[in-house]
Amino acid sequence: MVTFLRTVHGLIAVVMIASVVAIYYAAFTKTHGLWLYLAAGALSLEGLAIAMNKGNCPFGHVSQRFGDNKPFFELFLPHRIAKQMFKVNFIIVLIGGILLMIRLLA
């Protein structure tokens, strides 16, 4: 079950990374459309879920219930860096959103 949950968590991470790429792509190409709206919606839902969980990944709680005590980012990164990833990701998404707004409104 832990392997299945990590796989699902990994797929969610891939979707979120693709969403960030879509935001930056739209900003740099001054385009918008369905993919941008889906990406913005996915990132907004993720941000809301993280905010409702006081800055923690909501999927982490599910994984812990099934015996996975290692946070997802700690599978790839040292503990100190992994603890900062939501802050880093927030800044990356915020910068992309600001660039997008500037480029589309210019």
C-alpha positions as YAML, in Angstrom:
chain: A
units: angstrom
residues:
- id: 1
  name: MET
  ca: [0.00, 0.00, 0.00]
- id: 2
  name: VAL
  ca: [2.88, 2.38, 0.78]
- id: 3
  name: THR
  ca: [4.30, 1.91, -2.73]
- id: 4
  name: PHE
  ca: [0.90, 2.64, -4.26]
- id: 5
  name: LEU
  ca: [0.48, 5.81, -2.16]
- id: 6
  name: ARG
  ca: [3.98, 7.01, -3.04]
- id: 7
  name: THR
  ca: [3.22, 6.42, -6.71]
- id: 8
  name: VAL
  ca: [0.00, 8.43, -6.50]
- id: 9
  name: HIS
  ca: [1.82, 11.14, -4.58]
- id: 10
  name: GLY
  ca: [4.50, 11.17, -7.27]
- id: 11
  name: LEU
  ca: [1.89, 11.51, -10.02]
- id: 12
  name: ILE
  ca: [0.33, 14.43, -8.18]
- id: 13
  name: ALA
  ca: [3.78, 16.02, -7.95]
- id: 14
  name: VAL
  ca: [4.27, 15.57, -11.70]
- id: 15
  name: VAL
  ca: [0.92, 17.28, -12.38]
- id: 16
  name: MET
  ca: [1.91, 20.17, -10.10]
- id: 17
  name: ILE
  ca: [5.30, 20.55, -11.81]
- id: 18
  name: ALA
  ca: [3.59, 20.50, -15.22]
- id: 19
  name: SER
  ca: [1.20, 23.15, -13.93]
- id: 20
  name: VAL
  ca: [4.08, 25.41, -12.92]
- id: 21
  name: VAL
  ca: [5.68, 24.88, -16.33]
- id: 22
  name: ALA
  ca: [2.36, 25.81, -17.98]
- id: 23
  name: ILE
  ca: [2.20, 29.06, -15.98]
- id: 24
  name: TYR
  ca: [5.73, 30.06, -17.02]
- id: 25
  name: TYR
  ca: [5.13, 28.96, -20.62]
- id: 26
  name: ALA
  ca: [2.01, 31.12, -20.79]
- id: 27
  name: ALA
  ca: [3.89, 34.05, -19.26]
- id: 28
  name: PHE
  ca: [6.81, 33.84, -21.68]
- id: 29
  name: THR
  ca: [4.70, 33.24, -24.78]
- id: 30
  name: LYS
  ca: [1.90, 35.64, -23.80]
- id: 31
  name: THR
  ca: [-0.68, 32.95, -24.47]
- id: 32
  name: HIS
  ca: [-3.58, 31.61, -22.51]
- id: 33
  name: GLY
  ca: [-6.09, 28.88, -22.96]
- id: 34
  name: LEU
  ca: [-7.41, 25.66, -21.50]
- id: 35
  name: TRP
  ca: [-4.01, 24.35, -20.29]
- id: 36
  name: LEU
  ca: [-3.30, 27.57, -18.43]
- id: 37
  name: TYR
  ca: [-6.72, 27.51, -16.78]
- id: 38
  name: LEU
  ca: [-6.33, 23.87, -15.76]
- id: 39
  name: ALA
  ca: [-2.84, 24.58, -14.40]
- id: 40
  name: ALA
  ca: [-4.03, 27.61, -12.44]
- id: 41
  name: GLY
  ca: [-6.94, 25.60, -11.06]
- id: 42
  name: ALA
  ca: [-4.70, 22.70, -10.02]
- id: 43
  name: LEU
  ca: [-2.20, 25.01, -8.31]
- id: 44
  name: SER
  ca: [-5.01, 26.92, -6.60]
- id: 45
  name: LEU
  ca: [-6.54, 23.69, -5.26]
- id: 46
  name: GLU
  ca: [-3.14, 22.52, -4.05]
- id: 47
  name: GLY
  ca: [-2.48, 25.86, -2.38]
- id: 48
  name: LEU
  ca: [-5.87, 25.79, -0.68]
- id: 49
  name: ALA
  ca: [-5.33, 22.22, 0.55]
- id: 50
  name: ILE
  ca: [-1.90, 23.11, 1.92]
- id: 51
  name: ALA
  ca: [-3.23, 26.25, 3.59]
- id: 52
  name: MET
  ca: [-6.06, 24.29, 5.21]
- id: 53
  name: ASN
  ca: [-3.45, 21.83, 6.55]
- id: 54
  name: LYS
  ca: [-1.33, 24.61, 8.10]
- id: 55
  name: GLY
  ca: [1.42, 24.38, 5.50]
- id: 56
  name: ASN
  ca: [1.61, 20.60, 5.39]
- id: 57
  name: CYS
  ca: [0.81, 18.31, 2.53]
- id: 58
  name: PRO
  ca: [-2.66, 16.82, 3.05]
- id: 59
  name: PHE
  ca: [-1.64, 13.62, 1.29]
- id: 60
  name: GLY
  ca: [1.06, 13.09, 3.90]
- id: 61
  name: HIS
  ca: [-1.58, 12.43, 6.53]
- id: 62
  name: VAL
  ca: [-3.12, 9.74, 4.35]
- id: 63
  name: SER
  ca: [0.27, 8.10, 3.82]
- id: 64
  name: GLN
  ca: [1.02, 8.15, 7.55]
- id: 65
  name: ARG
  ca: [-2.21, 6.31, 8.29]
- id: 66
  name: PHE
  ca: [-0.98, 3.49, 6.08]
- id: 67
  name: GLY
  ca: [2.45, 3.30, 7.72]
- id: 68
  name: ASP
  ca: [4.55, 5.59, 5.54]
- id: 69
  name: ASN
  ca: [6.36, 7.79, 8.04]
- id: 70
  name: LYS
  ca: [8.74, 9.40, 5.53]
- id: 71
  name: PRO
  ca: [7.49, 12.66, 3.97]
- id: 72
  name: PHE
  ca: [7.47, 12.62, 0.18]
- id: 73
  name: PHE
  ca: [10.17, 15.26, -0.36]
- id: 74
  name: GLU
  ca: [12.46, 13.43, 2.07]
- id: 75
  name: LEU
  ca: [12.55, 10.52, -0.37]
- id: 76
  name: PHE
  ca: [14.73, 12.74, -2.59]
- id: 77
  name: LEU
  ca: [16.08, 15.55, -0.43]
- id: 78
  name: PRO
  ca: [17.75, 15.98, 2.96]
- id: 79
  name: HIS
  ca: [15.35, 16.75, 5.81]
- id: 80
  name: ARG
  ca: [16.36, 20.42, 6.17]
- id: 81
  name: ILE
  ca: [15.79, 21.15, 2.50]
- id: 82
  name: ALA
  ca: [12.63, 19.05, 2.28]
- id: 83
  name: LYS
  ca: [11.04, 21.06, 5.12]
- id: 84
  name: GLN
  ca: [11.44, 24.24, 3.02]
- id: 85
  name: MET
  ca: [10.00, 22.90, -0.22]
- id: 86
  name: PHE
  ca: [6.47, 24.24, 0.20]
- id: 87
  name: LYS
  ca: [7.87, 27.72, 0.81]
- id: 88
  name: VAL
  ca: [10.18, 27.44, -2.20]
- id: 89
  name: ASN
  ca: [7.37, 26.10, -4.37]
- id: 90
  name: PHE
  ca: [5.09, 28.93, -3.24]
- id: 91
  name: ILE
  ca: [7.68, 31.52, -4.25]
- id: 92
  name: ILE
  ca: [8.22, 29.86, -7.64]
- id: 93
  name: VAL
  ca: [4.47, 29.79, -8.32]
- id: 94
  name: LEU
  ca: [4.02, 33.36, -7.07]
- id: 95
  name: ILE
  ca: [6.78, 34.66, -9.37]
- id: 96
  name: GLY
  ca: [5.25, 32.76, -12.29]
- id: 97
  name: GLY
  ca: [1.82, 34.21, -11.54]
- id: 98
  name: ILE
  ca: [3.20, 37.74, -11.31]
- id: 99
  name: LEU
  ca: [5.10, 37.32, -14.58]
- id: 100
  name: LEU
  ca: [1.95, 35.97, -16.19]
- id: 101
  name: MET
  ca: [-0.13, 38.91, -15.03]
- id: 102
  name: ILE
  ca: [2.46, 41.42, -16.19]
- id: 103
  name: ARG
  ca: [2.85, 39.79, -19.60]
- id: 104
  name: LEU
  ca: [-0.87, 39.31, -20.25]
- id: 105
  name: LEU
  ca: [-1.81, 42.80, -19.10]
- id: 106
  name: ALA
  ca: [1.01, 44.53, -20.99]
...
